[in-house]
Amino acid sequence: MRKSMGTVVLTLTLGILIGAIFSELIALFLNEGSVAEQLFVNHIKFGPKVTEWNLVIIDLTFGFEIHFNLMSVIGVFVASQMLRWYR
């Protein structure tokens, strides 16, 4: 059965969010600078540079960053397996 694109995007987004939440929970119990922290908690940031415009009466800020770590990958994997069994 084919899944709609909205269902796939929603499931993968939820997987990334769940991975990020678990990453923050794991960070509470790990020592700073440990190998486990570097593996599960530290992230790689990428995205376009943040642009700020001051237009006298309004300030506009454009941009975003994606934080990517091992727990995000695990979350996407779990979400994709859940999507596989979802009807």
N, C-alpha and C positions, 0 to 999 in steps of 0.2 A: 504494500500500500504506500503510495506517495504521500509525503508530508508537505504541508504548505511551507513556503519560505518563511512566513511569520512564525510558525511553530519552531522551525529550525533555529532561527535567529534568537527567539525568546529562550529556548532551551540552552543554547550555547552561552548567551549572556548570563543566565542564571548560574550556569556552571562556573563561569569566570568569577561572578560575585561570591559564590559559595567558596571557591578556592581562596579568594582574598580574605574572606571572613576567617577561614581556618588558618590562614597564614598569620593573621593578627592574633588569634587565640594561641597558636603555637609560640609566637613571640613572647607571650607573657611568661612562659615556663622555661625558656632557654636562656642561657648565659650570653651576655653580649660578647661578640667576637668568636663564638664557638663555630665549629664547622657546620653543625646542624643549623645554626641560625643563618649562616651564609648560604646554605643550600635551600632552606625552606622559606626564609623570611626576606632576605635581600632581594631587591627587584631591579630590573632593567627598565629605564624610562625611555620611551620614544614617542614622537609626535611632532607636529609643527611648533615652531617657536610662538610663544604667547605675544600677541600684538596689543598694545594699549594705545587708544586714541583719546586725547583730552580735547573735547569740542566745546569748551567753556561752560556750557549749560548741562552737559552730560558727558560722562566718562564711559567709553566702550572698551571692552576687553574681549579679544577673540583668541581661541586656541584650546588645545587639550593635550593631555599626556596619557599614555597608556602605561600602566605599571604591570610588568610581566615577570612572574617567578614560577618556580616548580609547582607550587600549589595551584596556580592558575591552570597549568597544563593538566594536572590531575583532575581538577574540577571540570575542565572541558571534556576529558576522557569519560568521567563518570556521567556527565550530562549526555554525551553522545550515546553511551550504553543505555541510559534511561530512555532516550529518544528512540532507540532501536526497538525497545519493547513496548513503547507507547502506541496505542491504536489510534 
